[in-house]
Amino acid sequence: MPIFSHCSNERKAATSENSAMRNILCLTSSPRRDTSYSNLVAMRVLKELREVYPDATVTIRDLARGPLAHIDEDFAIATRSIAGARSVRQRELLAQSDALVDELVAADAIIIASAMINFGVPSTLKAWIDNVVRPGRTFRYTKEGSQGLLRGRRAI
């Protein structure tokens, strides 16, 4: 039985809309890497999606092997200052965050494999979230509250 429950319906739709899913972003975060249950499930979902969308580009970001720096004062200044990034480090942090956001924006589907560390998500996944949740890029403030800007994507 497929993990990706819409797989059979997706197969039918994919034949008529072969370009419906062009980019798949897969995030893994377990320090157990290849023996991680969350990573194994994510790879199975990815395999099933690839069967439906064989031409899709896949980006796998292993946050355990390539952890991102946790946000700090320089990141806050770089991403929220009207004047923009000022120091070399702030420009580097902003460039990295922009690249991660661009990767997310390009994705038609996002697979998130999250281990449970001390009853929560790994800090590596939280660091990724902190890097991509950006006002004006992935959400905006409105009178009714914050509003997401990345609609029309499937998150698994």
Secondary structure, 3 states (H helix, E strand, C coil): CCCCCCHHHHHHHHHHCCCCCCEEEEEECCCCHHHCHHHHHHHHHHHHHHHHCCCCEEEEEECCCCCCCCCCHHHHHHHHCCCCCCCHHHHHHHHHHHHHHHHHHHCCEEEEECCCECCECCHHHHHHHHHHCCECCCEEEECCEEEECCCCCEEC
